Every structure is written in C-alpha cells, then in structure tokens.
Amino acid sequence: MPRDELRKPLRKRSWGQRLWARRPGPLAFAASLLGAVFLSGGAWLVLSPHPPAGEPVLVAVIPPVAELVTASTTPAEDEGPTEPIDNPEEVIDQSAAEITVFDGEANEAPGEAEGQQEAMVFIPPNRPLKPAPIAAVTETTADGPLPRISSRGRKPFDVYAQVTPLSVTSSARPKIAIVLGGMGLNDRLTRKAIDQLPGDVTLGFAPYGEKLQEQVNRARAAGHEIMLQVPMEPVGYPGANPGPKTLLAEAPAEENLAALRWHMSRFAGYSGVTNYMGARLLVSEEALTPLMAELRARGLAYLEDASVNLTISPKVGRQVKLPMQRSSVTIDAEPTAPAIAEALAQLEQEAARNGLAIGTGSGLDVTIETVAEWAKTLQERGILLVPVSAAYKGRAS
C-alpha cells in the first residue's frame, strides 16, 4: 500500500540527504568537468615553455633506411655478455652524434634526395659538464688529485672533454677553437668569461688561484672545457718569471716531474695541458721528453700557444705519441678591440683554408667582450666554434 505522507510526522532531513537533493544534473556536471580540463590545460601550456624555444637549430639529413647486405648469411656467433658501460651518457651522446649536419652548399637541401627525411637537432649553447674530480680517472695524492688512466683504459682527456658530435668534428665547415687563459687568478674576470662566453670557448686555468676547484666546476657547469696552464721557463728567466715551480730547461728530470705533478694536483677536470711562456724549455729535447711522456701516461693532451716560435715539441710529441696541437694566433697580442677583431678574422681565413684554426689569448675584459660579440654571428657565416678537444678528433685532427 502506498505510504500516506500526510499521516507521517514531519522530520528534518539529514545533511547528506540535503546535499544529494541539490546535486547537479548530468549536463551541468559534464560542463563543469570540461571547464576544469580546459583551465588545467591552459595553465600547463603557459607554465611549460616550449623546450627548443630560443635554442640554436641544426638541420640534419637522415638517409632512408637501407637493407643490410652481408657477404654471408651465416648467423653471427654469440660473443657472450658485453662489458658494462662505464658512462651511459657517453653512449647517448655518440648515438646522437651519428646525425649528419646539413651543410647547405656541401649537401643537398633536405627533401631534395628521394627518400630523405628532414630532422632538426637542438644543441644548447652551454652544455653542462659533470663536476670534477671523477673518481675513475683520479689518483689521490698528498698534494691533491692527479689525473690518471682508469683501470678500464678511459683517459681524462675523454672523460673531461666536452662531447662534440661526430657530425660537427667530421663536418667540412671551417672550425675555430678559442682558448682563453689566466682563469682563476681574478675572480671577477673569471666569472665574466664563464658567464658571457659561449660554452664552446675553452678556458685555461693557472695553478695559482684560490678556490680553483670551485671555479673550475662553475665553468664546467656552463659548458666550458678546461685546460691547465703550466709555467715553463722563458728566455731571460728568472728576470721573466712565470711563477713558482716553473719547469726549467736545466733542471733534473725528477725535479721537473715533481713540479709538473704539483701543478697537475691543484685541481681536477682538465682534458689537457697548455704552456704558459716556455721559449727556453721548449727547445730542450732532454728536458721536454720526460714531461711529455708523463702527460701521455696520464691520458692528457697537449696544446702549445703561438707565443713560442722556435719549438721542438711537435717532434718530441710524435716520439712519445702524445696528442698535441699548436695554436697559430695569439688573438690579444695587442690587447685592443680592433686588433683582436683583426686576429679573429685571420683565424677565419685560416679555418677556411685548412678546415681548423686554433687561437689563444688571455682573460682580459677587452678579449672576453670582443670574442663574445664575434661568436654571435659565426653560425650565420658558416663557421663552427668548437672546444679545443675537437681539434684532436675527426677532420680537425
């Protein structure tokens, strides 16, 4: 029998019943849900910037996939488990490096060749490097960390160098490497160089500054490759004195090696060594040979600046099999903006002729400012700015 509501005593409804009675209808609920999704999506788009926004873009040409044809159909033998990878990041970088840079005149334009596809590679201007020291390539001593080749054969040159894609090192475009030294001695100028220069400009640190490891890691975080400047005996020593524990042409080999190890222990994170002065030492084969052998044994490279005209380092380097390069221009031999700009133009001409040019200089205000401004237009003019380690690889080597 239906309930007679008139005979039922009046009573107050519960809070849950009142809330349920006021529930929105299906249409209103759907509209509210759609509005919430729209607002959330809009907020996400506003707060999440486009990843490649403002980054340099390289256009790459990827050839069509081709079937691999071998001389035999015999299945490959199982070689067993592979050795674990020390640094997975390096594998990632190298796989990305297989992409070919579109060189404009050198290659066909993307899409002209049948079956080709376009791709774009986004390369940040300052690719951060890991802080040093890295244990695998570090020998701990009473003086400080020394570079060493790891138990698996990895060299400090490879571990601490900036990863430059193979598409860059093997490109036919002219390449220029710039190394600015004197870092670590003046905090203001060191910070200015780190902050204003592109990451592909290599910085040379002297062994005499304070808080060197902190400054080196700040530079590496900004993408700058690091070299150690070692003071070497100039003509006129000690009247012209590069600094304490200078490597001397007439010193016993053990004394020079002890001094070299002291300089190398001031900080970690450099891929190679460069001279500071040295016109007297660099013509002495007897003094130079054990020093270069030590650098090779520790997995480093050697760079010689353009301040020394008469030198036998290329000959000794070949004898001990030390990777080495020489700079052709000291860009701030005359430290004025017009003279530096002229030296940089000279580097461009050399790079166009030879494929690579290396310039060295000092971390002066005028040098930092002139190089920073010059580097802004390099890509537009078809020139690649590379860290100095790239000079030891690919077409540049």
Disulfide bonds with the S-S distance in Angstrom:
none
